[in-house]
Amino acid sequence: MSLVNVILWVAGIVLIVVGYQRFRVPWARYQALKAQDANVARYEAWRGGVRDEGKTGASVAMDVLRRQAQLAGLIVIAGVVLVFLGFLLR
């Protein structure tokens, strides 16, 4: 176990924690908006109204939140890669 291994492990763990923290909030809000959108769609279908398929504020927010969650997921993946590199390097 060398200093390089320890540095890679620590950096990887830090990236995993930071990525997870950045992932949690946008993903939860995205899921809530998605559920709300599905509820509105069911209500409008029940009412017999035609739903406008254009961009809404909620759909734009869902796109932004999805991108934030994807970026956080990439940070977590980079952390996992660093941890594995720490084990592979000798």
QUIUR-V597793 format. One record per backbone hydrogen bond with DSSP energy under -1.0 kcal/mol. NH is the residue of the N-H (numbers start at 1). CO is the residue of the C=O. Records with the same first field share a line. If there is no record, write none. Layout:
BEGIN
NH = CO, CO
END
This chain:
BEGIN
6 = 2
7 = 3
8 = 4
9 = 5
10 = 6
11 = 7
12 = 8
13 = 9
14 = 10
15 = 11
16 = 12
17 = 13
18 = 14
19 = 15
20 = 16
21 = 17
22 = 18
23 = 19
24 = 20
27 = 23
28 = 24
29 = 25
30 = 26
31 = 27
32 = 28
33 = 29
34 = 30
35 = 31
36 = 32
37 = 33
38 = 34
39 = 35
40 = 36
41 = 37
42 = 38
43 = 39
44 = 40
45 = 41
46 = 42
47 = 43
48 = 44
49 = 44
60 = 56
61 = 57
62 = 58
63 = 59
64 = 60
65 = 61
66 = 62
67 = 63
68 = 64
69 = 65
70 = 66
71 = 67
72 = 68
73 = 69
74 = 70
75 = 71
76 = 72
77 = 73
78 = 74
79 = 75
80 = 76
81 = 77
82 = 78
83 = 79
84 = 80
85 = 81
86 = 82
87 = 83
88 = 84
89 = 85
END
